[in-house]
Amino acid sequence: MRLTKADVIECFEKRDRSYRLAIMCTHWLRDSSQYTPSAIDEAKSLQMEARGLWISYLDLAQALEQQDLREALLAEFALTHLYALICPPFEFLSDFCEDYDKEKPEILLLRGLKAAGWYQFARIVRNTLSHNFRFDFDARTKARLPVGWNGITISEAMDGQEITHLTLWHKTGYDLFLEMRAFAEALPTDR
């Protein structure tokens, strides 16, 4: 097998910590004035050397000073971390179940995964987060729509639209992650 249950759980633990750190960072970035040092002040003087060039963060400081740009940057930042929260754990779960079924075909873990109430929703979200944060439905996916989970419905009308707070955002993304994690924790450990 490519993965053990411990590998799957470790993936979930790492993504969980990273995502919660990212959410903490958004608070520092969103209301910079209440923190010392402020994110804006830090960005004004920050530089990074890469390939012999000095990269300034001044453009980010200027964007953070403008509320509409700041909110757009924070949404983009959070979406990137939402990708990291959902996509790798989903892949680890799928790979583990597929491999386990090859070794123990009588167990049918993959069938159980696909039957989970959140699976089809998570699969579509994973695809959306992996492909420029836009819903892009192939014929197979369209045939399964609408797909609902936790009071949210993904429908064919969303094809081509960006993922937003109306479809999946911080809390609902974390709720989905926790459902996937509960499935992972219930995986068998024997081979």
C-alpha positions as CSV (number, residue, x, y, z in Angstrom):
1,M,0.0,0.0,0.0
2,R,1.1,3.5,-0.7
3,L,-0.3,4.9,2.5
4,T,-0.9,3.7,6.1
5,K,-3.8,4.9,8.2
6,A,-1.1,6.8,10.2
7,D,-0.1,8.6,7.0
8,V,-3.7,9.6,6.3
9,I,-4.2,10.9,9.9
10,E,-0.9,12.8,9.7
11,C,-2.1,14.5,6.5
12,F,-5.2,15.6,8.3
13,E,-3.3,16.9,11.3
14,K,-0.9,18.9,9.2
15,R,-3.7,20.5,7.1
16,D,-5.7,21.3,10.2
17,R,-2.8,23.2,11.8
18,S,-1.9,25.0,8.6
19,Y,-5.5,26.1,8.0
20,R,-6.1,27.3,11.5
21,L,-2.8,29.3,11.3
22,A,-4.0,30.8,8.0
23,I,-7.3,31.9,9.7
24,M,-5.3,33.5,12.5
25,C,-3.2,35.4,9.9
26,T,-6.3,36.7,8.3
27,H,-7.3,38.4,11.6
28,W,-3.9,40.1,11.7
29,L,-4.2,41.2,8.1
30,R,-7.9,42.2,8.3
31,D,-7.6,44.6,11.2
32,S,-4.0,45.5,11.3
33,S,-4.3,48.6,13.4
34,Q,-5.0,46.7,16.6
35,Y,-1.8,44.6,16.4
36,T,1.8,45.7,17.0
37,P,3.5,45.4,14.7
38,S,0.8,45.9,12.2
39,A,0.8,43.8,9.1
40,I,0.8,46.9,6.9
41,D,3.8,48.4,8.7
42,E,5.7,45.1,8.4
43,A,4.9,44.8,4.7
44,K,6.1,48.3,4.0
45,S,9.6,47.5,5.0
46,L,9.7,43.7,4.2
47,Q,11.8,42.4,1.3
48,M,12.8,38.9,0.2
49,E,15.8,38.0,-1.8
50,A,15.2,35.4,-4.5
51,R,17.5,34.5,-7.5
52,G,19.5,37.7,-6.9
53,L,16.5,40.0,-6.9
54,W,15.0,41.8,-3.9
55,I,11.3,41.5,-3.9
56,S,9.4,44.2,-2.1
57,Y,6.1,43.7,-0.2
58,L,5.2,47.4,-0.5
59,D,2.5,46.5,-3.1
60,L,0.9,44.2,-0.5
61,A,1.0,47.0,2.1
62,Q,-0.7,49.4,-0.2
63,A,-3.4,46.8,-1.1
64,L,-4.0,46.1,2.6
65,E,-4.5,49.8,3.3
66,Q,-7.5,49.8,0.9
67,Q,-10.4,47.9,2.4
68,D,-11.9,46.5,-0.9
69,L,-8.5,45.3,-2.0
70,R,-7.7,43.9,1.5
71,E,-10.9,41.8,1.5
72,A,-10.2,40.5,-2.0
73,L,-6.6,39.5,-1.0
74,L,-7.8,37.8,2.2
75,A,-10.5,35.9,0.3
76,E,-7.8,34.7,-2.2
77,F,-5.5,33.8,0.7
78,A,-8.2,31.9,2.5
79,L,-9.2,30.0,-0.6
80,T,-5.6,28.9,-1.2
81,H,-5.6,27.5,2.3
82,L,-9.1,26.0,1.9
83,Y,-7.6,24.1,-1.1
84,A,-4.8,22.8,1.2
85,L,-7.4,21.8,3.8
86,I,-9.7,19.8,1.5
87,C,-7.7,18.5,-1.5
88,P,-4.7,16.6,-0.1
89,P,-6.8,14.9,2.7
90,F,-9.4,13.9,0.1
91,E,-6.7,12.4,-2.1
92,F,-5.1,10.6,0.8
93,L,-8.5,9.1,1.8
94,S,-9.3,8.0,-1.8
95,D,-5.8,6.5,-2.3
96,F,-5.9,4.6,1.0
97,C,-9.4,3.2,0.4
98,E,-8.5,2.1,-3.2
99,D,-5.2,0.4,-2.0
100,Y,-6.9,-1.3,0.9
101,D,-9.6,-2.7,-1.3
102,K,-6.9,-4.2,-3.6
103,E,-5.4,-6.0,-0.6
104,K,-8.7,-6.9,1.1
105,P,-11.4,-6.8,-1.6
106,E,-14.1,-8.1,0.8
107,I,-13.9,-4.9,2.9
108,L,-15.0,-2.4,0.2
109,L,-13.7,0.8,1.8
110,L,-13.8,2.8,-1.4
111,R,-17.5,2.0,-1.8
112,G,-18.0,3.2,1.8
113,L,-16.1,6.3,1.1
114,K,-18.2,7.1,-2.0
115,A,-21.4,6.4,-0.1
116,A,-20.5,8.9,2.6
117,G,-23.1,11.8,2.6
118,W,-20.3,14.3,2.1
119,Y,-18.3,12.5,-0.6
120,Q,-19.9,13.8,-3.8
121,F,-20.0,17.3,-2.5
122,A,-16.3,17.1,-1.4
123,R,-15.3,15.6,-4.8
124,I,-16.9,18.6,-6.6
125,V,-15.3,21.0,-4.2
126,R,-11.9,19.3,-4.6
127,N,-12.2,19.7,-8.3
128,T,-13.2,23.3,-8.1
129,L,-10.4,24.2,-5.7
130,S,-8.0,22.4,-7.9
131,H,-9.1,24.1,-11.1
132,N,-8.8,27.9,-10.6
133,F,-11.5,28.0,-7.9
134,R,-14.3,27.8,-10.5
135,F,-17.0,25.1,-10.8
136,D,-16.4,23.3,-14.1
137,F,-18.7,20.3,-14.5
138,D,-18.1,17.5,-16.9
139,A,-21.0,15.4,-18.2
140,R,-20.5,12.8,-15.4
141,T,-20.7,15.4,-12.7
142,K,-23.7,17.2,-14.3
143,A,-25.6,13.9,-14.3
144,R,-25.2,13.8,-10.5
145,L,-26.3,17.3,-9.8
146,P,-27.7,18.8,-7.8
147,V,-25.5,17.7,-4.9
148,G,-26.2,18.9,-1.4
149,W,-24.4,18.7,1.9
150,N,-24.9,20.6,5.2
151,G,-27.6,22.9,3.8
152,I,-25.5,23.8,0.7
153,T,-26.5,22.8,-2.8
154,I,-24.2,22.7,-5.8
155,S,-26.3,22.8,-9.0
156,E,-25.7,22.9,-12.7
157,A,-26.5,26.7,-12.7
158,M,-23.1,27.2,-10.9
159,D,-21.1,25.8,-13.8
160,G,-18.4,28.4,-14.7
161,Q,-18.9,30.4,-11.5
162,E,-16.2,31.0,-8.8
163,I,-16.5,29.4,-5.5
164,T,-17.6,32.0,-2.9
165,H,-18.8,32.4,0.6
166,L,-22.3,31.3,-0.6
167,T,-21.0,27.9,-1.7
168,L,-18.2,27.0,0.7
169,W,-16.2,29.2,3.0
170,H,-14.2,29.0,6.2
171,K,-16.7,27.4,8.6
172,T,-18.4,25.2,6.1
173,G,-15.0,24.2,4.6
174,Y,-13.8,23.2,8.1
175,D,-17.0,21.3,8.7
176,L,-16.4,19.4,5.6
177,F,-12.8,18.7,6.6
178,L,-14.0,17.4,10.0
179,E,-16.5,15.0,8.3
180,M,-13.6,13.7,6.1
181,R,-11.4,13.4,9.2
182,A,-14.0,11.4,11.1
183,F,-14.1,9.0,8.2
184,A,-10.3,8.8,8.3
185,E,-10.2,8.1,12.0
186,A,-12.6,5.2,11.5
187,L,-10.4,3.5,8.9
188,P,-9.1,0.1,9.7
189,T,-5.4,-0.2,10.8
190,D,-4.9,-3.8,9.9
191,R,-3.7,-5.0,6.5
